[in-house]
Amino acid sequence: MKVPSLPRLPKRFSPLTASPKSKARQVKTLRTAIQRSQRPGLQFIVHLDLYHWLFALSWRHFLLLVTAFYFGLNLLFAIVFWYLGGGIGNAEAGSFKDAFFFSIQTFSTVGYGSMYPQSLAVHILVTIEIFVGLLCLAVLTGLMFARFSRPTAKILFSQVAVICPFEGIPTLMFRAANQRNNRILEAQVRVSLTRDEMTQEGYLLRRFYDLDLVRSQTPIFGLSWLIMHPITPTSPLYGQTIETLTEVGVELWVSLTGLDETFSQTIHSRYAYAIPELRWHHRFVDIFYQTPDGRWCLELGRFHDTVSLRVPPPPTAGETLLMVD
């Protein structure tokens, strides 16, 4: 089915003049939009998902939070021990330091024996703290194991996408590379174009259009993958200009999924390109090279580099117009 075109569309692309220093970004716009659009009552419901929040935290923030929770909880129990006073055997009278370290020993069930409870109130408080400590240990162990065992993709996407002729057809291209020393099996990629459209009733909607790819799946994704979309008359990009694409807020959303051969679990990665990150009449430089022992390798240091096709660049030693799809 042909995608409806926008008004005042010329017949071809205009040359794009994106700055080489423009930076692509990870897909965070959808999550941000959801959070910002929630009503105050719904935000409270969304934030109740404590497990997901703890699971999604970075390792640095997670460890800082666990450390602060551990010392904060022991500090709270130490205040109660210190307030009760005289209920800890071999502890210095009125010493908050002894109360704090007694709480640490009780929380972790170490029990060195130098300090011990000797009143009913302290016995009850010790019972409560040991129970809380066991629960925290079980929850923390589960979270740590879940975070360590979670399979993650380490996919590198090119910072820019290029538009250049391929088989006589203007083609949108970008590339991805597997940064791990393993393979992704049955890898599949989807590219969607998103843009704002006005309906006949006057409603502004965010439309999604799936782009047809030269190859959308590969049985083994080990090194690099050049993902290509031919700009034919049925393409949402056909006949657009930089002005019309910018006017309707066009973005290209990329989703790559596959089976990690190490974990035998599904992994996914995502990325997004905005209009300033497209380069017209450019191609990617060749990043493949062969070692003396015959192995093929990737030069990831030039993974994001492109060359203009308007003035043919002088060929370098061994460089070819190699486009691995």
Backbone bond lengths (Angstrom), bond angles and torsions (degrees), N, CA, C in turn:
res aa  C-N    CA-C-N  psi(-1)  N-CA   C-N-CA  omega(-1)  CA-C   N-CA-C  phi
1 M - - - 1.461 - - 1.524 108.89 -
2 K 1.298 117.11 133.83 1.457 121.11 -177.16 1.519 109.89 -76.74
3 V 1.301 115.30 135.32 1.457 120.92 -178.54 1.516 109.44 -78.37
4 P 1.348 119.52 133.24 1.461 120.51 179.49 1.512 110.87 -62.41
5 S 1.321 115.94 136.29 1.452 121.25 -177.37 1.521 110.35 -92.84
6 L 1.307 115.48 164.51 1.456 121.95 179.52 1.522 110.24 -86.94
7 P 1.329 118.45 159.00 1.463 120.02 178.82 1.519 111.58 -69.47
8 R 1.359 114.25 156.49 1.455 123.15 175.66 1.523 111.77 57.78
9 L 1.330 116.54 47.18 1.459 119.95 -178.57 1.523 110.15 -96.84
10 P 1.319 119.31 125.88 1.464 120.72 172.61 1.514 110.66 -72.85
11 K 1.300 116.17 178.03 1.459 120.74 -171.92 1.521 113.15 -87.84
12 R 1.301 118.35 -11.44 1.453 119.10 -176.37 1.515 110.40 -151.09
13 F 1.302 114.39 167.93 1.458 119.93 176.80 1.518 111.07 -68.22
14 S 1.317 115.13 151.47 1.461 120.58 167.00 1.515 108.18 -93.63
15 P 1.319 118.55 151.83 1.468 119.13 177.55 1.513 110.63 -58.53
16 L 1.301 115.62 135.89 1.461 121.31 179.84 1.514 108.70 -93.48
17 T 1.315 114.90 138.97 1.462 120.59 -177.19 1.507 110.29 -121.13
18 A 1.333 116.01 48.94 1.465 119.59 179.84 1.518 109.66 -69.62
19 S 1.317 114.68 143.95 1.457 120.11 177.76 1.515 110.04 -69.06
20 P 1.342 118.82 136.58 1.469 119.98 178.62 1.520 112.98 -61.13
21 K 1.349 117.28 -20.15 1.450 120.20 -177.23 1.524 112.69 -90.81
22 S 1.349 116.80 1.66 1.465 117.75 179.50 1.516 109.59 -65.74
23 K 1.320 116.24 141.09 1.455 121.91 -173.60 1.515 110.99 -108.13
24 A 1.338 116.29 130.51 1.456 120.32 171.85 1.520 108.33 -74.44
25 R 1.316 116.80 164.37 1.446 119.57 -176.30 1.511 109.73 -135.46
26 Q 1.299 115.54 156.51 1.446 121.05 174.92 1.519 108.82 -71.77
27 V 1.337 115.63 156.29 1.453 119.97 -177.75 1.520 109.11 -75.24
28 K 1.317 115.99 99.84 1.445 121.34 176.39 1.528 110.88 -123.67
29 T 1.323 116.34 -4.34 1.456 119.74 -173.50 1.513 111.82 -67.47
30 L 1.333 118.12 -35.13 1.456 120.07 -177.58 1.518 110.48 -67.16
31 R 1.329 117.36 -47.74 1.460 120.79 179.98 1.524 110.87 -62.51
32 T 1.343 116.39 -42.03 1.456 120.31 179.74 1.520 110.77 -63.24
33 A 1.337 115.67 -41.28 1.455 118.77 -179.25 1.520 111.55 -64.51
34 I 1.339 116.29 -38.15 1.461 119.38 179.05 1.519 110.57 -64.59
35 Q 1.317 117.30 -44.83 1.460 120.08 -178.07 1.519 111.57 -66.29
36 R 1.324 116.76 -39.53 1.460 118.74 -177.02 1.520 112.54 -74.81
37 S 1.330 116.73 -22.75 1.453 119.19 -176.23 1.519 112.48 -90.70
38 Q 1.316 118.26 -7.58 1.449 119.99 -177.82 1.521 110.91 -71.82
39 R 1.310 116.19 142.30 1.455 121.08 172.63 1.520 108.96 -73.40
40 P 1.346 118.09 157.86 1.473 119.78 -176.47 1.514 113.25 -54.03
41 G 1.340 117.35 -37.98 1.458 119.68 -179.80 1.515 112.33 -67.04
42 L 1.337 116.92 -35.89 1.461 120.52 -179.21 1.519 111.48 -77.62
43 Q 1.351 118.21 -28.68 1.460 119.99 178.41 1.524 110.82 -60.68
44 F 1.338 117.37 -37.84 1.463 120.71 179.48 1.512 110.64 -63.37
45 I 1.358 116.71 -38.78 1.464 120.42 179.66 1.519 110.68 -67.79
46 V 1.347 116.93 -40.90 1.457 120.46 179.74 1.524 110.94 -63.38
47 H 1.333 117.00 -40.19 1.451 121.10 -176.26 1.521 113.16 -77.32
48 L 1.343 117.75 -3.93 1.455 120.00 178.03 1.528 112.62 -74.81
49 D 1.338 117.86 -13.76 1.459 121.58 -177.80 1.522 108.99 -77.29
50 L 1.335 116.55 75.25 1.459 121.72 -174.79 1.516 111.79 -66.13
51 Y 1.334 117.31 -39.73 1.464 120.35 -177.90 1.526 110.81 -62.52
52 H 1.320 116.52 -45.88 1.463 119.87 179.63 1.523 110.86 -64.00
53 W 1.330 116.46 -38.14 1.463 120.12 179.21 1.519 110.90 -64.15
54 L 1.338 117.20 -43.93 1.462 120.83 178.10 1.526 111.16 -67.12
55 F 1.319 116.54 -33.82 1.462 121.20 -179.13 1.526 111.53 -71.76
56 A 1.335 116.26 -32.00 1.463 120.38 -176.11 1.521 113.46 -89.21
57 L 1.325 117.98 -9.05 1.463 120.09 179.12 1.530 110.86 -64.65
58 S 1.316 115.20 150.24 1.463 118.94 172.82 1.524 109.20 -67.76
59 W 1.337 115.68 159.67 1.459 119.66 -178.50 1.519 111.34 -60.84
60 R 1.299 118.35 -37.87 1.458 120.86 -179.34 1.524 111.13 -63.94
61 H 1.329 116.23 -48.48 1.461 119.40 -179.83 1.533 111.08 -68.51
62 F 1.331 116.38 -34.53 1.464 118.82 179.51 1.529 111.01 -64.79
63 L 1.328 117.41 -46.48 1.463 120.51 -179.53 1.527 111.49 -67.34
64 L 1.323 117.09 -36.71 1.464 119.59 176.26 1.524 110.79 -64.73
65 L 1.327 116.47 -40.38 1.461 119.86 179.32 1.525 111.26 -66.16
66 V 1.341 117.32 -43.01 1.467 120.73 178.98 1.522 110.69 -63.17
67 T 1.337 116.75 -42.33 1.468 120.00 179.12 1.526 111.32 -62.91
68 A 1.343 115.75 -45.17 1.467 119.11 179.88 1.529 111.25 -65.01
69 F 1.330 116.92 -38.35 1.465 120.19 178.81 1.530 110.66 -66.47
70 Y 1.330 116.81 -40.62 1.457 120.78 -178.45 1.532 111.39 -62.94
71 F 1.320 116.06 -51.09 1.466 119.08 -178.44 1.529 111.25 -71.51
72 G 1.338 116.90 -34.47 1.451 119.09 178.82 1.516 112.39 -65.49
73 L 1.346 116.61 -41.63 1.456 119.65 179.48 1.529 111.24 -67.67
74 N 1.327 117.01 -40.93 1.465 119.59 176.92 1.522 111.51 -66.43
75 L 1.315 116.44 -34.70 1.458 119.65 176.92 1.526 110.66 -64.80
76 L 1.332 116.98 -38.92 1.457 120.72 178.58 1.527 111.45 -63.59
77 F 1.329 117.07 -46.25 1.461 119.88 177.80 1.527 111.04 -65.87
78 A 1.334 117.46 -36.03 1.465 120.61 179.44 1.525 110.77 -63.33
79 I 1.315 117.82 -36.92 1.464 121.10 178.02 1.524 110.40 -62.79
80 V 1.348 115.82 -41.67 1.460 119.42 179.35 1.529 110.56 -67.28
81 F 1.344 117.49 -42.77 1.474 120.44 176.78 1.534 110.85 -59.58
82 W 1.310 115.43 -44.72 1.469 120.12 -179.32 1.530 111.09 -65.12
83 Y 1.356 116.80 -36.90 1.466 120.62 179.38 1.531 111.16 -67.17
84 L 1.353 116.12 -39.13 1.465 118.82 179.65 1.525 110.93 -65.10
85 G 1.307 119.25 -40.45 1.459 124.78 172.85 1.519 114.01 62.18
86 G 1.299 115.97 134.07 1.450 121.90 175.08 1.508 115.40 72.31
87 G 1.325 118.78 6.73 1.458 120.19 -178.63 1.507 113.47 -98.49
88 I 1.349 117.54 2.35 1.460 122.00 -178.18 1.520 108.09 -113.77
89 G 1.325 115.19 118.38 1.450 119.55 179.89 1.507 113.08 -68.72
90 N 1.341 118.20 142.08 1.466 125.37 179.47 1.524 113.46 65.78
91 A 1.343 116.98 12.57 1.460 120.04 176.74 1.517 109.20 -96.54
92 E 1.327 115.58 145.17 1.455 120.12 178.15 1.520 110.02 -67.47
93 A 1.288 117.16 134.19 1.457 121.74 -176.82 1.531 110.71 -61.32
94 G 1.355 115.27 127.06 1.461 120.90 178.48 1.509 114.59 73.05
95 S 1.315 118.47 11.82 1.472 121.51 -178.62 1.533 110.13 -87.84
96 F 1.323 116.54 115.31 1.462 120.00 176.88 1.528 110.65 -72.69
97 K 1.331 116.34 -28.95 1.463 119.61 178.53 1.527 110.78 -61.76
98 D 1.330 116.72 -45.61 1.467 119.61 179.14 1.519 110.66 -65.31
99 A 1.323 117.47 -38.32 1.463 120.57 178.78 1.530 111.10 -63.72
100 F 1.344 116.25 -39.24 1.472 119.82 -179.52 1.525 110.94 -67.37
101 F 1.326 117.73 -46.69 1.461 119.71 -178.54 1.534 111.76 -71.43
102 F 1.322 117.05 -27.62 1.466 119.16 172.59 1.528 110.32 -66.52
103 S 1.324 116.45 -36.97 1.467 120.37 175.97 1.528 110.93 -64.85
104 I 1.329 117.26 -41.59 1.467 120.94 177.44 1.526 110.53 -59.34
105 Q 1.320 117.58 -45.79 1.460 121.45 -179.39 1.528 111.28 -65.72
106 T 1.325 116.53 -39.08 1.461 120.02 -179.60 1.519 110.87 -69.89
107 F 1.340 117.42 -42.98 1.461 121.94 -177.90 1.526 111.15 -61.57
108 S 1.325 116.35 -38.71 1.469 120.25 -178.45 1.522 112.32 -92.47
109 T 1.329 117.66 1.49 1.474 123.83 -178.87 1.521 111.93 55.26
110 V 1.348 116.96 34.96 1.461 120.26 178.46 1.520 110.25 -73.29
111 G 1.330 117.48 -57.04 1.447 121.97 176.71 1.513 114.37 63.17
112 Y 1.334 117.73 69.30 1.463 120.57 -179.95 1.538 112.32 -68.55
113 G 1.316 117.56 -25.35 1.451 120.53 177.63 1.505 114.83 100.01
114 S 1.348 117.76 -14.36 1.462 119.48 179.82 1.520 111.38 -71.36
115 M 1.329 117.62 -33.93 1.463 122.49 175.77 1.528 108.69 -121.17
116 Y 1.314 117.08 142.03 1.460 121.37 -176.09 1.531 108.85 -152.04
117 P 1.334 117.17 155.23 1.469 119.70 178.28 1.523 110.42 -74.56
118 Q 1.345 115.03 141.91 1.459 118.35 -179.21 1.537 112.69 -137.01
119 S 1.347 116.99 12.78 1.463 120.34 174.26 1.526 108.47 -133.07
120 L 1.332 115.21 159.83 1.467 120.13 -177.56 1.522 111.48 -62.73
121 A 1.331 116.82 -42.50 1.466 120.02 -178.84 1.527 111.04 -62.69
122 V 1.313 116.76 -42.70 1.466 120.06 179.60 1.523 110.68 -68.90
123 H 1.338 117.35 -36.84 1.462 119.68 175.83 1.522 110.78 -59.91
124 I 1.328 117.26 -44.17 1.475 120.87 179.29 1.530 110.18 -63.43
125 L 1.339 116.30 -44.16 1.466 119.77 -179.85 1.527 111.35 -65.15
126 V 1.329 117.58 -38.43 1.463 121.32 176.66 1.522 110.62 -62.33
127 T 1.327 116.82 -41.56 1.469 120.59 178.12 1.514 110.75 -59.88
128 I 1.343 116.38 -44.77 1.468 120.55 180.00 1.534 110.68 -64.54
129 E 1.339 117.22 -42.80 1.462 119.78 -177.28 1.528 111.61 -67.87
130 I 1.320 117.70 -38.36 1.466 119.79 177.48 1.524 110.54 -63.52
131 F 1.332 116.74 -41.67 1.469 120.26 178.51 1.528 110.55 -62.66
132 V 1.343 116.33 -45.70 1.471 119.96 177.90 1.523 110.83 -62.53
133 G 1.335 117.38 -40.10 1.451 120.48 179.27 1.516 113.23 -63.37
134 L 1.339 117.31 -40.00 1.458 120.74 177.80 1.526 111.20 -65.38
135 L 1.333 116.95 -40.80 1.474 120.44 177.82 1.529 110.69 -63.88
136 C 1.318 116.62 -45.07 1.466 119.74 -179.93 1.523 111.11 -63.58
137 L 1.332 117.24 -39.32 1.462 120.58 178.57 1.523 111.04 -63.52
138 A 1.328 116.96 -41.55 1.463 120.13 179.94 1.528 111.27 -66.22
139 V 1.338 116.58 -44.42 1.469 120.06 -179.86 1.519 110.59 -66.02
140 L 1.334 117.08 -43.85 1.456 120.08 -179.02 1.526 111.54 -65.37
141 T 1.330 117.01 -39.15 1.466 119.76 177.34 1.528 110.95 -61.92
142 G 1.333 116.22 -43.07 1.467 119.31 178.28 1.514 112.47 -63.65
143 L 1.339 117.13 -41.84 1.462 120.45 179.32 1.525 111.36 -65.66
144 M 1.314 116.67 -43.09 1.463 119.61 -179.79 1.521 111.14 -63.81
145 F 1.331 116.81 -43.50 1.456 119.58 179.48 1.527 111.26 -65.18
146 A 1.336 116.22 -41.91 1.467 119.76 -179.84 1.522 111.13 -63.98
147 R 1.318 117.21 -39.40 1.460 119.91 -179.46 1.528 111.60 -70.55
148 F 1.337 116.90 -38.91 1.467 119.93 179.53 1.526 111.64 -70.86
149 S 1.326 117.51 -36.90 1.464 120.97 -174.56 1.520 112.98 -87.12
150 R 1.318 117.85 -4.82 1.463 119.63 -178.87 1.525 110.28 -71.03
151 P 1.323 118.73 123.51 1.468 120.12 178.06 1.526 110.35 -75.26
152 T 1.295 116.58 133.85 1.457 121.93 179.59 1.523 109.15 -128.95
153 A 1.314 114.51 149.31 1.457 120.53 177.40 1.526 109.76 -92.03
154 K 1.292 116.01 144.83 1.456 121.31 174.87 1.527 107.48 -123.10
155 I 1.334 113.68 75.36 1.457 122.04 -176.29 1.518 108.94 -102.79
156 L 1.308 116.36 131.65 1.458 122.50 176.35 1.522 109.18 -101.97
157 F 1.327 116.32 119.72 1.460 121.84 175.25 1.520 109.18 -100.34
158 S 1.312 116.14 146.75 1.458 119.74 176.32 1.527 109.62 -64.06
159 Q 1.322 116.17 143.12 1.454 120.65 -177.65 1.512 112.81 -70.42
160 V 1.306 117.68 -18.92 1.461 121.94 179.15 1.522 108.72 -132.05
161 A 1.320 115.13 160.70 1.460 122.72 171.10 1.530 107.75 -115.62
162 V 1.312 116.42 148.01 1.464 120.65 -176.98 1.521 109.30 -117.83
163 I 1.329 114.50 158.54 1.463 122.16 175.05 1.511 107.16 -128.63
164 C 1.321 115.78 115.56 1.452 120.94 -178.11 1.528 108.75 -150.18
165 P 1.330 117.71 162.23 1.471 119.48 179.69 1.521 111.69 -67.35
166 F 1.327 114.50 140.68 1.463 121.68 173.32 1.513 107.21 -144.50
167 E 1.331 116.32 118.02 1.456 122.06 -174.17 1.524 111.15 56.52
168 G 1.350 115.29 36.33 1.457 120.51 177.53 1.515 115.07 78.06
169 I 1.323 119.61 7.14 1.461 122.85 -177.97 1.522 108.28 -122.37
170 P 1.351 118.60 131.55 1.470 118.78 173.10 1.524 110.20 -57.87
171 T 1.307 116.93 129.51 1.466 121.44 -172.05 1.520 110.14 -133.38
172 L 1.318 114.68 132.39 1.465 121.08 172.78 1.520 108.45 -81.96
173 M 1.332 116.48 131.05 1.462 120.52 -176.93 1.525 110.44 -135.80
174 F 1.287 116.23 142.15 1.458 123.52 164.95 1.518 106.53 -149.75
175 R 1.307 116.99 166.07 1.459 118.13 -175.52 1.522 111.46 -133.20
176 A 1.320 113.16 157.57 1.459 121.91 179.92 1.514 107.87 -132.01
177 A 1.339 114.91 152.64 1.464 120.74 -179.95 1.518 108.61 -138.57
178 N 1.326 114.87 143.46 1.464 121.83 175.52 1.527 108.01 -87.79
179 Q 1.334 116.60 114.49 1.459 120.65 -175.39 1.524 113.21 -85.23
180 R 1.325 117.42 -3.44 1.456 119.75 178.64 1.534 110.02 -97.24
181 N 1.310 115.08 157.88 1.457 120.59 -179.79 1.528 110.21 -88.01
182 N 1.314 115.34 50.63 1.461 121.14 174.75 1.518 108.14 -147.10
183 R 1.303 116.80 -170.20 1.462 120.74 -177.18 1.525 110.18 -122.92
184 I 1.314 114.34 149.30 1.462 121.57 173.59 1.523 106.87 -105.24
185 L 1.315 116.12 120.87 1.457 121.74 -175.93 1.523 110.41 -92.39
186 E 1.336 115.04 146.99 1.470 122.27 177.66 1.530 111.10 49.71
187 A 1.328 115.56 48.86 1.461 120.46 -179.48 1.526 110.22 -72.96
188 Q 1.309 115.99 138.52 1.456 122.84 178.53 1.521 109.09 -131.90
189 V 1.305 116.60 142.61 1.454 121.74 179.98 1.525 109.01 -129.76
190 R 1.322 115.23 140.24 1.461 122.42 175.10 1.520 108.33 -127.18
191 V 1.312 115.21 137.92 1.462 121.58 178.00 1.520 107.73 -123.29
192 S 1.315 116.02 125.56 1.461 121.73 -179.40 1.518 109.69 -120.81
193 L 1.307 115.14 138.81 1.456 121.49 173.52 1.520 108.11 -99.25
194 T 1.314 117.34 127.88 1.459 121.90 178.23 1.520 108.66 -114.65
195 R 1.333 115.48 139.08 1.460 119.80 178.32 1.524 109.26 -156.55
196 D 1.313 115.09 158.48 1.460 121.27 177.78 1.526 109.55 -84.70
197 E 1.326 115.52 135.60 1.461 120.97 177.94 1.525 109.54 -136.61
198 M 1.325 115.34 146.80 1.444 122.38 177.22 1.526 109.06 -102.14
199 T 1.328 115.82 126.13 1.460 120.08 178.20 1.528 110.79 -78.07
200 Q 1.320 115.89 170.66 1.460 120.07 178.45 1.518 112.34 -63.91
201 E 1.338 115.85 -24.52 1.462 120.14 178.98 1.520 112.90 -86.28
202 G 1.330 117.44 -1.56 1.451 120.35 177.40 1.514 114.77 92.00
203 Y 1.352 117.54 14.90 1.466 120.78 178.99 1.524 109.27 -92.59
204 L 1.309 116.20 134.04 1.461 122.02 176.84 1.522 108.82 -90.05
205 L 1.330 116.45 118.79 1.460 122.38 -177.40 1.528 110.00 -122.09
206 R 1.323 114.75 155.22 1.457 121.98 174.10 1.518 107.18 -100.80
207 R 1.337 117.02 108.50 1.457 122.70 -176.54 1.517 110.82 -94.07
208 F 1.338 114.21 148.13 1.462 121.66 176.63 1.531 108.37 -118.85
209 Y 1.327 115.65 132.51 1.462 121.53 176.49 1.523 108.64 -127.62
210 D 1.315 116.65 124.77 1.460 121.63 176.66 1.529 109.38 -77.49
211 L 1.309 116.03 132.09 1.457 121.62 179.98 1.523 110.19 -92.59
212 D 1.312 115.56 134.83 1.464 120.96 176.04 1.530 109.39 -73.66
213 L 1.321 116.02 132.88 1.451 121.45 -177.41 1.520 110.44 -112.47
214 V 1.325 115.14 151.69 1.462 119.76 175.43 1.523 109.69 -60.27
215 R 1.326 116.21 -40.57 1.458 120.99 174.55 1.526 108.13 -148.04
216 S 1.301 116.83 120.60 1.461 121.82 -175.20 1.529 112.83 -102.40
217 Q 1.328 118.27 -2.90 1.456 120.13 179.36 1.526 109.54 -150.60
218 T 1.321 114.09 154.74 1.452 120.33 178.16 1.520 108.37 -143.27
219 P 1.310 118.30 139.02 1.472 119.28 -178.20 1.521 113.22 -66.10
220 I 1.343 117.65 -32.62 1.461 121.57 -179.13 1.520 108.21 -138.31
221 F 1.321 116.37 120.94 1.461 122.43 176.91 1.517 107.31 -111.25
222 G 1.340 115.07 101.00 1.445 119.31 -175.44 1.509 113.89 -113.35
223 L 1.350 117.21 -41.62 1.456 120.29 -176.43 1.524 110.85 -112.75
224 S 1.331 115.63 -93.29 1.455 121.01 -175.22 1.518 110.31 -123.57
225 W 1.325 115.45 153.84 1.466 121.92 -179.64 1.523 107.93 -138.96
226 L 1.321 116.55 115.74 1.452 122.15 175.83 1.521 108.31 -91.22
227 I 1.317 116.69 112.27 1.464 122.92 -175.75 1.520 108.11 -96.34
228 M 1.336 116.80 126.83 1.461 121.89 -171.33 1.518 111.26 -128.73
229 H 1.328 114.43 138.26 1.468 122.31 175.59 1.521 108.30 -125.95
230 P 1.348 118.55 111.83 1.470 120.27 178.21 1.528 110.92 -71.90
231 I 1.331 116.04 131.71 1.468 121.63 -178.68 1.523 108.05 -89.35
232 T 1.311 115.14 84.31 1.465 123.55 178.63 1.527 109.16 -97.95
233 P 1.341 117.79 173.87 1.478 118.93 179.60 1.523 114.44 -58.20
234 T 1.325 118.93 -20.08 1.464 120.30 178.42 1.522 112.82 -88.84
235 S 1.325 117.59 -2.05 1.457 121.22 -178.20 1.521 110.91 -81.36
236 P 1.333 118.78 141.28 1.466 120.26 175.05 1.521 113.55 -62.88
237 L 1.327 117.70 -17.53 1.459 121.60 179.37 1.526 112.65 -87.02
238 Y 1.316 117.42 -10.12 1.470 120.54 -172.90 1.531 110.22 -66.87
239 G 1.332 114.75 127.56 1.456 119.94 175.08 1.514 114.95 78.61
240 Q 1.309 118.26 7.48 1.456 120.20 -178.25 1.526 110.78 -88.21
241 T 1.316 115.76 161.48 1.456 121.85 174.01 1.521 108.56 -121.25
242 I 1.326 115.42 169.59 1.455 120.10 178.29 1.518 110.72 -60.12
243 E 1.359 116.86 -34.23 1.459 120.16 -178.44 1.520 111.57 -70.14
244 T 1.335 117.27 -45.58 1.466 119.31 -178.35 1.522 111.86 -69.22
245 L 1.328 116.49 -35.69 1.460 119.21 178.06 1.523 111.48 -67.42
246 T 1.329 115.91 -39.53 1.464 119.35 178.45 1.516 111.29 -69.67
247 E 1.316 116.93 -36.38 1.464 121.45 -177.68 1.522 111.90 -61.02
248 V 1.325 117.60 -37.46 1.467 120.88 -177.58 1.527 111.65 -98.99
249 G 1.340 117.67 10.37 1.460 120.79 174.10 1.509 114.53 64.12
250 V 1.316 117.60 46.56 1.466 121.52 -177.42 1.528 110.29 -69.81
251 E 1.315 115.33 136.91 1.459 123.32 171.31 1.520 108.48 -137.49
252 L 1.308 115.76 149.32 1.458 122.44 175.34 1.520 108.08 -106.45
253 W 1.320 116.26 119.98 1.461 121.60 -179.11 1.519 108.66 -106.59
254 V 1.322 116.10 130.88 1.461 122.77 -176.52 1.523 108.64 -117.23
255 S 1.318 116.12 133.28 1.461 122.25 177.03 1.523 108.02 -131.63
256 L 1.338 116.05 123.49 1.465 121.41 -179.00 1.524 108.32 -122.66
257 T 1.323 116.07 128.27 1.460 122.32 179.13 1.522 109.24 -129.07
258 G 1.311 115.06 158.13 1.462 120.31 178.51 1.522 110.41 -176.84
259 L 1.318 115.00 -179.67 1.460 122.47 -179.11 1.513 109.05 -107.80
260 D 1.334 116.28 116.28 1.458 120.69 177.97 1.528 109.16 -71.18
261 E 1.335 116.30 123.57 1.456 119.52 -175.27 1.528 112.00 -71.84
262 T 1.331 118.19 -19.59 1.461 121.00 179.38 1.515 111.53 -78.28
263 F 1.339 116.30 -47.15 1.461 121.27 -177.32 1.526 112.81 -94.68
264 S 1.339 116.79 -13.94 1.474 121.31 -174.88 1.521 111.13 55.89
265 Q 1.326 116.54 39.00 1.452 122.69 178.61 1.523 109.02 -132.67
266 T 1.319 114.85 156.33 1.453 120.65 -178.48 1.520 110.23 -74.79
267 I 1.317 116.01 134.92 1.457 122.14 175.93 1.522 108.11 -124.28
268 H 1.313 115.72 161.11 1.463 119.37 -179.88 1.519 109.08 -148.52
269 S 1.318 114.39 157.15 1.455 121.56 176.40 1.519 107.45 -147.27
270 R 1.331 116.48 155.30 1.462 120.01 -177.12 1.515 109.96 -143.04
271 Y 1.316 115.02 160.17 1.450 121.44 -178.13 1.518 108.36 -159.50
272 A 1.328 116.28 167.64 1.461 120.29 179.71 1.518 109.50 -146.54
273 Y 1.312 115.10 146.26 1.457 122.14 176.10 1.520 108.80 -122.90
274 A 1.328 115.72 132.98 1.457 121.79 172.53 1.526 109.09 -98.49
275 I 1.316 116.33 171.89 1.462 120.44 -175.21 1.530 112.40 -60.96
276 P 1.343 120.54 -41.57 1.475 118.32 178.71 1.517 114.24 -63.60
277 E 1.313 117.82 -9.52 1.461 120.74 -178.56 1.526 112.45 -99.40
278 L 1.328 116.59 14.17 1.463 122.03 174.08 1.523 109.16 -102.66
279 R 1.328 116.80 138.22 1.458 121.63 179.03 1.529 109.22 -122.73
280 W 1.317 114.73 117.33 1.468 121.46 -179.60 1.518 110.21 -85.49
281 H 1.331 116.09 140.23 1.470 123.04 -179.55 1.525 111.18 59.49
282 H 1.317 116.11 41.70 1.452 122.66 171.65 1.526 108.99 -125.29
283 R 1.287 115.94 158.55 1.455 121.19 170.72 1.521 107.92 -135.40
284 F 1.311 115.24 158.27 1.465 120.21 177.50 1.524 109.62 -76.75
285 V 1.314 115.04 146.15 1.460 119.66 176.84 1.519 109.34 -75.05
286 D 1.309 114.56 158.88 1.459 120.45 179.44 1.520 109.42 -75.13
287 I 1.322 117.10 126.44 1.468 120.84 -178.72 1.522 112.41 -113.73
288 F 1.329 117.33 3.55 1.462 120.14 179.06 1.525 109.95 -90.62
289 Y 1.300 115.73 138.64 1.450 120.59 172.53 1.527 108.62 -145.68
290 Q 1.320 115.04 156.64 1.453 121.39 -175.53 1.523 110.03 -110.91
291 T 1.309 115.55 130.18 1.461 121.07 179.20 1.528 109.80 -77.37
292 P 1.321 116.77 163.00 1.480 119.12 179.54 1.515 113.73 -57.30
293 D 1.333 118.04 -27.46 1.463 119.07 179.78 1.520 112.76 -88.58
294 G 1.361 116.64 9.00 1.458 120.11 173.28 1.510 116.28 92.73
295 R 1.318 118.63 4.35 1.455 120.84 179.78 1.527 110.59 -85.73
296 W 1.351 116.38 144.33 1.451 121.69 176.54 1.524 109.20 -94.44
297 C 1.318 116.25 135.00 1.459 122.22 -177.87 1.525 109.75 -133.04
298 L 1.338 115.03 165.27 1.461 122.57 178.07 1.521 109.47 -108.52
299 E 1.312 115.95 138.01 1.456 121.97 173.60 1.528 107.60 -98.40
300 L 1.336 116.34 87.01 1.456 120.62 -174.47 1.519 112.73 -68.03
301 G 1.315 118.10 -15.90 1.453 119.94 176.77 1.516 112.82 -64.22
302 R 1.333 118.13 -22.18 1.474 122.24 178.34 1.525 111.20 -112.03
303 F 1.307 116.33 20.02 1.461 120.26 -174.04 1.530 112.19 -62.55
304 H 1.321 117.86 -33.94 1.466 121.62 -176.17 1.524 112.72 -96.23
305 D 1.327 118.23 -0.75 1.464 120.90 -174.42 1.525 111.14 -78.30
306 T 1.336 114.85 143.78 1.458 121.81 175.73 1.519 109.01 -131.78
307 V 1.334 115.65 161.91 1.464 121.74 175.09 1.521 107.81 -128.19
308 S 1.323 115.47 146.48 1.456 120.90 -179.49 1.521 110.12 -78.33
309 L 1.323 115.75 143.54 1.463 121.03 177.52 1.512 112.47 -97.04
310 R 1.325 118.41 -1.22 1.466 120.77 -179.87 1.515 110.48 -69.90
311 V 1.350 116.75 -44.76 1.464 121.68 173.82 1.513 106.56 -116.98
312 P 1.328 118.79 108.98 1.466 120.09 -176.12 1.519 110.99 -55.30
313 P 1.352 117.34 126.09 1.471 119.67 179.76 1.519 110.68 -74.59
314 P 1.333 117.07 151.02 1.473 118.89 176.50 1.508 109.75 -63.73
315 P 1.318 117.59 134.25 1.469 119.91 -178.64 1.512 110.87 -67.41
316 T 1.319 115.01 141.37 1.456 120.63 174.33 1.516 108.94 -94.96
317 A 1.307 116.04 169.39 1.456 121.13 -176.48 1.527 110.39 -61.86
318 G 1.303 115.45 117.97 1.458 119.99 175.86 1.514 114.84 80.49
319 E 1.347 119.48 2.37 1.456 120.68 -176.18 1.528 109.73 -83.36
320 T 1.309 116.62 135.67 1.459 122.22 178.85 1.512 108.68 -133.59
321 L 1.305 116.95 162.70 1.454 122.72 177.49 1.523 107.41 -83.69
322 L 1.309 115.39 66.16 1.455 121.63 -176.77 1.519 109.90 -92.33
323 M 1.309 118.05 120.85 1.452 122.44 178.74 1.510 107.75 -123.71
324 V 1.313 115.91 103.00 1.453 122.21 -177.85 1.512 108.58 -86.59
325 D 1.318 117.54 117.62 1.466 119.28 -179.11 1.505 109.52 -99.23
